[in-house]
Amino acid sequence: MITADSYLLAVTTLLSTAGLAWATFYAGKPKRRLLWYTRTNLSLLGVSMPASSTVTVTVNEDTLTRARMVELVIKNAGRHVILANEFSSGEDSLVFDFGVPVKSVLDTTTIPKTAPKPGTITSGNLLKIRPELIKSQQETTFFVLVDGPEKWPECLNAHLITPVKETTPEGVKPFWKKTSAKFILAGSLMTLMIILVLNASLSTIGDPTNIYSCGDGVYVDATSKKACQGALDMARPSSPQGGPTKTSTP
C-alpha cells in the first residue's frame, strides 16, 4: 500500500538524485577549460625490423630511422568558446614539446567535422597551435610524425585565458559516458528502490495496536473477530474458545 508519506519520500529521493546528478554534471563542465592528452604513440617501423629491411619512411628526402606516429588531442571542455584573441602570446601561446624532432603534421581532424581546424607550426621538437576559434566541446586531433625514441609530449606554453590541463581519454568523455557518473546514477537509483521496497514492506505489517490474542499463544494481525476466530479454529479445531480480547504485542 502506497501512502502519502511513502509517495512524498519517493518524490524527495528522486529530486535529491536528480540534484546530485546535475551538480556532478555542472562540476564536470566548467565555464572555461582546455584539456589535452596523448592518444597513441606508435612506432611506424616496428621494434623488431631487421637491419636489412628495405622499409623506410621519408619526409622531404629525409629518411627517418625511428619514425613514430603521435596522436595529440585537445578538447575545449568548457561551456564557452575559446576565441583567437584569447591566445595572449600569439603563435607561442599553446606549444607542445615532443622531446624528439617533429617532422610533419600529417593530418588534423575535429569533432564535430564542421568545426574549424587550428593551424600548426613545427620547429625542432616543438608543435605550436595557431590562434583559432575553438568551439565548446570541440575535440581536435593532431597526427604528428616524429623521428626518435618513444617520448611523450609535454605542454610547454599555455598562455590562454582558458586554463589548460592534461587529462586522460576518460577525462574528455561527456558526463553521461563517464564511469564515475554511471556509478553515481546507479547508486542513487538503487537507493531509491531500496527505500520504496522497505516502505512498502513496513506498510504491510500493520498497526501493533491491532494485534489480537485469541488464547493459547495464537496471535493475529486483524481487526475483526471473524479473522481471529478463524486463526484459532485452525490452531485448535477441537477446542472451542471464547471471543478475541485485545492485548499488547508480546
Steps between C-alpha positions, in 0.01 A plus 500: 500500500647834395420769754534873470819482710657236277409701189658812652811304592531362146464845344754649743752223426447539125555875516813451712635252244431742215668782694808290567525401134465861386761622751746236380430590137540872567830445684625285213428771244654826627476835325855488361732203463722364223602136545773312314643149496702261282281230346768289329877494462590222256810402306437488123791267434446261788742394772613177332585620147816332369795718412475392136136611472420724205199661669569870554313819583610809312391861548633759256788268401584453869496131595364437850669215682267498802177639363208518742139613474373702795134598534461815707143586602372831635141564608316812606316347797355833612161656438648797312681523168870583495561802277813552292578824684511307830836352392692767691845418353389455141653195331700423815190475719439125477822304446575129547849350535521147355852433624610384151506676161154572360511427127145568387136529599343243271137584574271693729145388577223655706180389673262622378637491146362848425712659774796716392839326485779683681817548297838380626868598488784251550839608630753240614334301777211745528146508367329837520121537470403811307236728657159387379139490618438180700134423557358370826545119521707502179762224488802537272751224423845567351676207330866587551792321334818502710841334471661359813446277802170489688442834666172640624394858425498766768320832497779759489288817475135554591449875472122511469224654705354149517681265743684215325521161670638157407248217529428145382260354240251441784526865603374639168191278482158668534360484854244228426767273349745520789534197727475714815174655380353157430585386854343813650176459304481124560561546872235773526239289318582197714458708816162620375385143431615378844312780673181425306523125567562550873215748522263262323605215728451702815157618385376137489593420860208692638438690817631316812190611689289279271673175602253273680559204730262216435631288786765230542771709333312555173533858372365656184535840335134566443231737612210259460382232738431273204870498393609434857254218545607348166863496607408342833287232333793405275735477798264302725200383300373265775510747785254790479619823641348826595507816299816696447635745752721787403843493659848640450764341276709240696 
